[in-house]
Amino acid sequence: MDCVRIGGGAGFAGDRFEPAEALARDGELDDLVLECLAERTIALGQQRRLADPTAGYDPRLVARFERLLPLCAARGVRVITNMGAANPLAAGRVTADLAGRLGLGLTVAVVTGDDVLDRIDPSAPALETGRPLAAHGDLVSANAYLGAEQIMPALETGAHVVLTGRVADPSLFTAPLAQRLGWDLRDASAMAAGTVAGHLLECAGQLTGGYFADPGRKDVPGLAELGFPYADVTADGDVEVSKLPGTGGLVSRATVREQLLYEVTDPTAYLTPDVTLDLREVTVAETGPDRVAVRGAVGRARPEKFKVSVGYRAGWRAEAGISYAGPGARARAELAGEVVLRRLAGTRVRADVLGAEGSPECRLRIAASAADRAAAEVVCHEVEALYTNGPAGGGGVRTAVTEVIGIVSTLIDRDRVEPAVTVIGGHACG
């Protein structure tokens, strides 16, 4: 192919469904990528899998695919997604079963091998702190960021849907671009172009103004009808990003530049499994309404090791709130906060009152961290006790206790990771 059109249909696990449906239906796409995985997301998925071996994949997978797969199948749009999270094989089986129930007969290819919990050295230093991984707490997950090279065999099966666990976000886009355009995965210039396209699209609505909007400073039209982006990428590595006509939001030089630098610590050496990306020579030019050309990315050799995201048990979090209404609402809320802080002396806790002086209603928010669940529940109990043991007129208590999963990073040799591809169901496309 000389040019590929690839869409960004999700930027995180909680993203909206409707913009991706519009892309699948009207975007004339070759591929639709759903990027639904974050560092904490996969660690929490590992938690769910420990409790239930059939769980651990994206909990919205079925709901999202029920709406998207019929549209994509009817238009020959391939889907690539990391909704496999902590259990890609289970996600693959669920997807194949869903496709069968929908009468679609699709083939699903699953990429595994990113789970390296049994392969990392607990005494290895965390990149963020320099302390041994095990010193942070009990390790619950370790997932290597796989790249385009590990996704490529799944694409080459001809599958209609490719499901992965942890891969680098841009690699979800770079791999299908390389496969369709015939790029050599060791060609740093080609990988740089693919990575730029992927990095721009990976957060979906952020590129079209969603995370960009700031009323009075950076106004975005039609935010309620925000459309998601797509990119046209040529074999020579030219990238142009846009969105569907008639959808809300905007694609401009400003939105592209902001997303280009999003989460990039070093613009001279943005490290992915596919390339070391240098953004200093990138040019961004508006070529039409809601259409921007991006060129000039420079690539150098890819890193010798994979980055690994490591999740560990980091204690428990308590959150609780109570409201006060009527005259003196703020004074009573502030007094309630003082009471809780005194009763919980020695606990790591903070109190915040939401609502200005004179407001008809104010809410006290208590947040605390604790070493165990029992200590966290004590915090919530003290807030609930304010009903009759605090200032007058408190109501609407809400409490929550959740385990905290901390995240640190380390590195692993590439030869310590063993990726594999499993094909499930249906029949392969041509």
Secondary structure, DSSP 8 states (H G I E B T S, - for coil): --EEEEEEEESSTT--SHHHHHHHHHS--SEEEE----HHHHHHHHHHHHH-TT--S-TTHHHHHHHHHHHHHHHT-EEEE-TTTT-HHHHHHHHHHHHHHTT--B-EEEEE--B-TTTS-TTSB-TTT-SBGGGGS-EEEEEE-B-HHHHHHHHTTT-SEEE-SSB-TTHHHHHHHHHHHT--TT-HHHHHHHHHHHHHHTTGGGTTTTTT-BTTTB--TTGGGB--EEEEEETT--EEEEE-TT-BS---HHHHHHHHTTT-S-TT-EE-SS-EEE-TT-EEEEEETTEEEEE--EEE---SEEEEEEEEEEEEEEEEEEEEESTTHHHHHHHHHHHHHHHTTTSEEEEEEES-TT-SEEEEEEEEEESSHHHHHHHHHHHHTHHHHSSTTEEEEEEEEEEEEEEEEEEEEGGG---EEEEESSB---
